Amino acid sequence: MNDLIQLLPDAIANQIAAGEVVQRPASALKELLENAIDAKARNISVVVKEGGKSLIQVVDDGMGMSITDARMCFERHATSKIRKSDDLFAIRTHGFRGEAMASIAAVAQVEMKTKRSQDELGTVIVIEGSSVKKQEPVVFREGTSISVKNLFFNVPARRNFLKSNAVETRHLVEEFQRVALAYPEVAFTFHQNDMELFNLDSGKLSKRILGIFGKQYRNQLIVCQEESPHISIKGYIGKPEQAKRTRGEQYFFVNNRFIKSNYLHHAVMNAFEALIGSDQHPFYVLFLTIDPKHIDINVHPTKTEIKFDDERTIYGVVRSAVKQALGAHHVVPMIDFSQDVNIADTWEKDEAKRQELRSENDYRTYRGPSLLNKGVKGWEQLFQQNPEDQALQFDPDKAPPEEEQLLTFPSKANQREAVQPLPGQGPLGSGKTFQVEQAYIVAQTSSGLLIFDQQAAHQRILYEQYLRQLEQSGGASQQCLFPQTIHLSPADFALVMDLKEELNDLGFQLTAFGQHSILINGVPADVSIASEKVLVEELLEQFKHFKQELSLGRKENLARSLAKKTSIKRGDPLKYQEMENLAGQLFACQNPNYSPEGIKTFVKLDLNKIEQFFH
């Protein structure tokens, strides 16, 4: 009987390794960017086409490689950073496993040109599927240029699992942003299909944040800094009022390496407690510097997860740093301990303070805090004053500012013809229809009661209406009297351009207006809104939230997002006819029982059920 176990050929072994290291085009871009950073590059240029499927090119001005090193970098487990096992616990660079280039070359067509400053000529190498096709001298400047073409050309099954070009481009942009944030002293450019998405000059971290996320962050950043014997933290956090419903613009870097950590994220959320809603996420870019011997970065193929030897201490320091930053910028209400607690004594001793308090409080009946002093006589006269003197005088200039009101976008129900009930009757029989707590609609029927959740019911109606419009391309539009301009992040701008056709089917009229900006010329006709700009921004946030949390098709996601943003909300008062139409249109839906999110739209209480409550 022949032996069964044998060594895998190098080409197959590399393809297996590529399954862990190169999961999508963004994975390859990450490895190439990290290699450029390790080569001490000061300028890095990225070019991608068709979401990275046909081309990913990274050009840097780093130290370059010799002829031997250029060939060796494509071998498995070939690295310049590790010499002995102890080096694994002192890693401050990125590419150290020696799998990246070999894995990329196993599933793509790779061309690399490189040259050192001391060499007269550079080297060009062409590899396809781990097979070296060409290696020869070439005239090239100092640095390295690597082009990855036709990713997964020899693994069709893997290529079929790739998403649309827009989705893959978004992942490429995310990886690019992470590296660009970690190294603001390096200049970056990013071109996608011959269109420049980023042109980032070297500078400070704050400048890099504005360059990536937009100038609207200029007044939203709070400096966060903390020093301790074992760890130092620096970076920026966003103001609580700018928190979003999507967990996207949140970055942790440990020794300039991007990581994902739900544990540290919880520390930041804990510091923001009571300042933002439970479904909101603040902006933060935080850099943690720690001795490499206290962490293990070799726990995941993508190197985005690490282990700390003392997680509790790290948690406490992060939470304390964020909380201190919020307090230092007067975001958290603080007690002023400089004020004298003994108000009555201070009042008697300091006439200037008494005059100051009188000017600050515009009540005619106010006579100082003498009521706190039990020794003061004549208090009975307070009840003998002229009623006109006791009236409080209201000064609009000194009135406290009103709280920000939550913007909602109530929408008329679709105009589908429903069976009109007789005057004074509910949708399913005789009886009145009325609203409870401006959240529920109660309708009497011949056999009992129907109780509707007005928000869930309206979401179901709008969801099916928007799905029909997307399928039939029949959404009506209302022109904006004054078109509005929105400045978006490059990733959001690319998302809008990718969704432009579907948004047009819903009734939106959007056009590109300069770099990363869109012009809103029209919105869906049946949407009553206060701000077209806020509608589009919140629609994008909701779309990204569903994209992250749920696996939905593009049209279903868009219909669900717009329905959620434009539906009637709890607390919205409804007229009698609106309640009648809502009930009639709900029962005309294909699935009237549940909202798109699976919430019951109505419950039925028949007479037998009602009698059981009492007998």
N, C-alpha and C positions, 0 to 999 in steps of 0.2 A: 504493500500500500504506500503510495507516494505521500510525502509530507504536505501538509495543508498550509502552513504559515510561511509567508515570504515577505520580503521587504517591498514596500511600494516604490514605484519609479518616482524620481524627483518631480516630474511634471505633475503627476497626480497628487503627490504630497503637497505641492505648492497650491494646487487648486483647492484642496481641503482646507489648508491654512487660510486661503483667500476667503473662504466662506465665513470665517470669524473676523478677519481683519477688514476685508472689503465687502461690506454689506450692500452698499449703494454708492453712487458717484461721490456723495459727500464724504464718505469714509476715505476714499482715495485722496480727495482734496485735503483733508485733515492731515494725512500722513505726509503729503508733499509740502504743505505749509510748515509743519513742524520741522522737517528736515532743513528747509530754508532758514528757519530761525536758528537752528543748531549750527548752521554754517555761518552765523554772524552776518547775515544779510541786513542791509540798511534800506533797501528798496525791493519790494516784491510785487510782481504783476501777475494777475490771474485772468485767464480767458477760458470761458466755458461755452459750449454750444449744445443746443438741444438737451438742456438739463444735465449736461455732463455725459450723456450717452455717447455722443460722437467725438467730443474733445474736452479734455481738461488739461490746460497748460499752465505751468507755474514757472516763472522766470525770476531769478534772483541775482544779486550782485555779491554773493557770499564768497567764501574762500575757494570754492571749486574743488575738483578731485584730480588725482593723477590717473595715468592710464590704468594702472593696476587696481586702484581703488574704484574707478568707474566700473570695471568689470566685476569686482568683488561685491559691490553693493547689491547686486542682484542675486547673490547666493543666499541660501537659507541660513538664518542665525549668524549673519555677518554684521558686526557692529564695531564702532570705534569707541564706544563708551564703557564697555564692560571688559575687565581683565580678570577679575577674581570675584568670588561670591560676595565678599564684603561690599563691593561696588554697588550691589543691588539695593543697599540700604543707605546710599549716599548719592542718589540720582537727583540731579538738578536740571538735566536736559530732557528732551522729549523722546526721540526715536532711539530706543536702547535694545529692543529685542532682536532686531535684524530680520524681521519678517515682512515688513511693509513693502519694500521694493520687489522682493521675490514674489509676494502674493499678488501685487498689482500686475507684474509682468506675466504671471501665470494665466490671467484672465483678460488681457488686453494687448493691444499693439502699442509698444512703448518706444519712444525715441528720446534719447538723452544726449545733450551736448554740454560739455563741461570743460573748464580750463582754470588752472591756477595762475597766480600773478607771475610766478617765476618761470613758467613754461612758455615757449614760443608758440606752440600749437596746442589746440585742445583735442578732445576726443569725442567722437560721435558713436553711439551704440544703438542699434535697432534690434528689439526683441519682440517676438510674437509667440504667445503661449509658452513661455519659458525657453523658447528656442532662439538662440542668438543668430540673427540674420546678417548683421554687418557690424564691424568695429574697425574704425580707421581714423587717422588724424583729420582735423578740420580747423579752419580758421574761425576763431570765436573769441569773444571778449571774456574778461574775468567773471566767473560766476557759473551758474548752472541753469539750463533750460530743460524741463522734462515735459513731454507731451504724451498724454494717455489717450489713445484713440480707440473707439469702438469697444467700450467696456463690455465684458461678458460675451464677446463675439464667438467664443468657442464653448460657451455654456448657455445655450439658448433657454434652458429652463429658468436659469437665474435672471436672464434679461427680461423674460416675460413677467417676472414678479415686480419689475420696476414700475413706478407710478407714472403719471403724466409728466410732461416736461415742466409744467408750472410747479407741481409738487416737488419734483427733484431739484428744481432751481431754488425753491424755498429752503430745502435742506442744505444746499450748497451755500446759500447766503448765511444761514445760521452758523455753519462751521467757520466760514470766513469771518463773521462778526466776532466769534469767540477768540480767535487768534489775534485779530486786529485790536480787540479790547485789551488783551493781555500784554501787548507790546506797542504802546502808543508812540514809542520812540522810533518805530519802523514805519516807513511810508508804504502804503498799499494802494493798489488800483484793482478794480474788478470789472471785467467786461463780460456781458452776457449777450450772445448773438449780435456782436458788434455794437452793442449799446452799453455805454458806461453807467454802471450802477453806483460805484464808489470811486472817489479820488481823495484819499486820506493822506494829508501831510503829516509828517512827524511832529510831535508836540506833547502837551500834557494830557493826562487822562481825561480831564473835563472837556478839552477840545475834541478828543477822540469820540467821546460819548455824543457830543453835539453833531459830529460829522456822520456818525452811524445812525442815530435815532432822530435827528432833526433839531432845529434851533428852538423848537417849542420847549425843549428841556432846559433851556438856559436858566429859567427862574424856578425850576422844580427840584434842583439838586441840593442835598444837604451833605456836608462833609462828615464822614464817619471815620474816626481814627482812635485806636486803642493800643497801648503798649503794655506787655506783661513779660515776665521773665522767660516764658516758654513760647509765646506766640505774639505776633503783632498783626494788627488789622488796620487796613486803610481802604478808602474807596468812597463811594457815594450811595446815598439812599434817596428815594423820591419822597416828596411830601405826601401825607396821607390822602389829601383831597384829590391827588392825581392817580390813586390806585385804580387798577383795571380789573375786569372780571376774568381775564385770561392770564394764565401763568406763563408768560413768555419772556419778558424783559427782566430776567432775574439771573444773575451770574455769580457763581462762587469760583475763585481761583486759589489754589493752594500751590505756593511756589511757582506762580505764573502758569499753572496747568489748570484748565477748566475741569471742574468736577460737578457731578450731580449728587446732591445729598439732601434727602427728605428730612434728616435729623437736624441739619443746620438751618434748613428752610423753616422748620418749626420754631427754631430759636428766634429767627427774624419775625415770624408771624406773632410769636408771643410778645415781642417788644412792641409791636403795633396793636396789641390787643386794646379794644375799646376805642381805637382811633379810626378803624376801618371796619366794614362789614365782614361777616364770616365768609362771604362768597367773593371777596375782593382780594387782589394780590398787589403788593407794592412793588415799585421798581427798586432794584439794588444791583450794584456792581461792587463786590467786596473781594479784596485780596488778602489772603492769609499767608503769612510767612512763618514757617516752622522748620525746625531741624529735620532733615529727611530721615533720620534714624527713628523718629517718632511716628512715621507713617509708612504704609505699605501701598504702593501704587500698582503693584503687579497682581491685582486681584480680578481684573476684567480685561478681555481682549481689546476693548476700545479705550481702556485706560481712563475712563470717565468716572470710575468709582474707586475710592481709596479707603483705607482703614486707618483710624487713629488709635494710638495705644491708650489715650485717656480722653474719650469722647465727652464725658461730663464736663471736664474743664473747658474744652473747646466750646461746648454749648453755652456755658455760663459767660465766657468772655465775649462771644458773638452777641448774645442777648444784651449784655451790659453795654457793649459798644453802641449798638443801635439805639437802645433806650437813652443813653447819654447824649447821642447826637440829636435825637428828637427833642430832648429837654433843653439842650444848649441853644437850639434855634426856636425856642418858645412854641413848639408844636404841642407839647404836653402841658396842661395847666399846672402851674406850680404855685406854692404858697410863698408869699413875700415875707420872710422872717425879719426883714429890716423894719417893718412897721411896729410901732409900740402897741402891745396888747392892751394896756391899761388906757382905754380910750377916754374914760371920764377924767382921769387925772391929767392926762395930756391936754384935754380940752380946757381945763381950768387954768393950766400953766402957760399955754401957748395961744395967744390971741390970733396970731397969723394963721395957724392951722384951723381955728374956728371959722375965720373968714373964708379960707379956702374951701372948707367943706360946705359952707353956706352957698358959695358960688357954684359948686359942682352939683348940688341937689336943688332942683327948681321947684320945691314944694313950699307954698306960702305958709303952711302951718308948721314947718320945721323950725324948731327953736334950739337945735343942737341936741346932743345926747344927754341932756340933763335928766331924762326919764330914767337913765341908768343910775343916777345918784339919788339915794333914798333921802338925803338931807335937804334936797331942794324943796322949797315951799311954793305955794301958789299953783300947784298942779291942777286944782279944781277949775282954774280959769280956762284950761284947755277945752272944757266942755261948754263954755259960755261964749265962745267966739261966734262971730257972724258966719252962717253957713257958706256965704260966698267966699269968705277967707279960707274956709276949710277945703274948698274945691281944689282938686289937683289941677295944676296948669300943665298942659302937654306942649312940649316944644319939639316940633318935627326934627329940628337940627340936632337935638340931643337924644333922640329916640334910638334905642339899640337897633343895629341892622337886622333886617329880617333874615331868617335862615334860608339857605339855598333850598329851592324847591326841586324835587326830583322831576326831571322832564320825562313825560310819557307821551306816547303818540297814539291817541285814540283813533280808531278807524271805523268808518261806516261799514256795515256788513255788505257783502256782495249783493248785487241787485237782482239775483235770481228770483223769479216770481214764486211766491209762496202762497199757500192757501190762506186767504184773509179771513179771520174769525169775525163773527158778528160783533157789533159794538158791545163792549162790556164783557165779552167772553174771552176765555183763555185759548191757547192754540189747539187744545185737544178736547174742548168741551165747554160747558157752562162754568161761570165763575170768574173772579177777578185775578189779575196778575199783578204782583207787587214785589218790591225789592226789600231785602233784609240786610241791614248793616252795609249797604252799598257794595255787597259782595255776592249775595245769593239772590236768585229770582225764584219766587214761589208762584206756581200756577195751579189752579184748581181744575181737576178733571171730573168726569162723571163717576170715576171709580176711586178717587182719592186725591193725592197731591203729588206734584212734580217739583223737585227742588234742583235748580240749576246752579252750577258754579260758573258765574258769568265770564270769568277770565279763561277758564279751561274750555268752555263751550265756544267762545269766540276764536280762540286759537285753533280749534278743530275746523271751524268754518273757513277761516282765512288760509289755513294750511292747504286744504283741498282746493280752494280757489287759486292760490298761487301755483300749486302743482299743475292745474289745468292750463294756466297761462304759460307756464314753462313748456308744457307739452305742445300747446297750440300756437305759441308765440303771439299771444293776443292781449298783452297787458296794455291798457290805456295809460297815457301819460299826461300830467299837467305841467305846463311850462312855468319855470321860476320867473317871477317878476324881476328879481335881481339875482343872476347866477352867482353862486358861491364857489370859492376856491378852497380846496383842502390840500394841505401839505402832509404827505404820508412818508413813512419809512420806506426804504427801497423794497423790503419784503412785502409790505402791504400794497405798495404801488404795483408790484408784479402780480399780486393776488387779484387786485381790481382789474388789471388788464386781462388776466386770464378768465375772469368771470364776466367780462364786459358783455358778451353775447347774452348770457342768462339774465344779467341785470337789465339789459335792454328789453328782454321779453317780459319782465315784470313791470316795466314802465319807467325805469330810470334812464336818463339821458346823460351819460358821462363822457367826457373827452379829456385826453391828456393835455395838460397845460403846463409846459415847462418840465423841468427835471423833478420827478417824484411828486408831481402835483396833478390834481384832476379838477376839472370844472364841472359843476353840477348845473345842468341846464333844465332838467325836469325830473320829477319823481312820480311814483304811481298815483293815478288820479283819485283813488278812493282812500288815500291816506291824508288825514288831517294832522298837520304837524306845526310845531313852532319854529323849528330850525332844520332845514334840509341837511346842513352840515352835520349836526348831531345825529340825525337819522342814519346817514351813511357811515359815520364813524362807529356808532353802536352796532349797526348791522354787521360791519366787518369784525368787531370784537366778538359778537355772538357767533358768527360763522366760524371763527378760529377756535372758539370755546368748544363748539360741537365737534369740530374736526379733531380736536385733541382728545375729547372724552368719548366720542362715539365713532363707529365706523359707518359713515353715511355716504351715499352718493352725493355728487355735487348739487344736483337739482333738489333732492330731498333736504339736504342740509340748508340750502338757500331758502327754500320755502318755509322750513321750520324756523329758521332764524328771523326772517321777516315777519312771520306770523307772531312770534314771541314779542318782537319789538313794537308792533303796531296794534296789538290786540287791546281790547278794553281791559283795564286793570281793576283790581279790588280798590274800592274807594271812589270809583267813577259813578256819579249818579246817572241813572237812565230814565228816559221818559217812558210812558206806558207803551207807545207804539214801538219804541226801540226794543223793549223787552219782548213784545209780541213777535217782532221780526226775528230776533235772536233765536227764540224757541223754534219758530217755523223753519228757519234756515238750518238749524242744527239737525233736525230730523230729515232734512233733504240730503244730508251728507251720506257718503258711503259707509262711514264708520262713526256714527254719532255718539257712541258710548264712552269714548275715551279721547283725551287731548293727544296731540302728537308725542307728548312726554309720558303718556300712560296714566294720566290723572283722570278720574271719573268726571264726566261732564254733567251728569245728573243722577239723581236717585229717585225712586218711585215709592211712595208710601200709599198703599191701598187702604181701604176702609178697615179691613180685617187687622192689618198691622197697627193702625191707629187705635183700634179698640183694645188691642192687647196691652197698650200702654196704660190703660185705665182699669181693665177688668182682668 
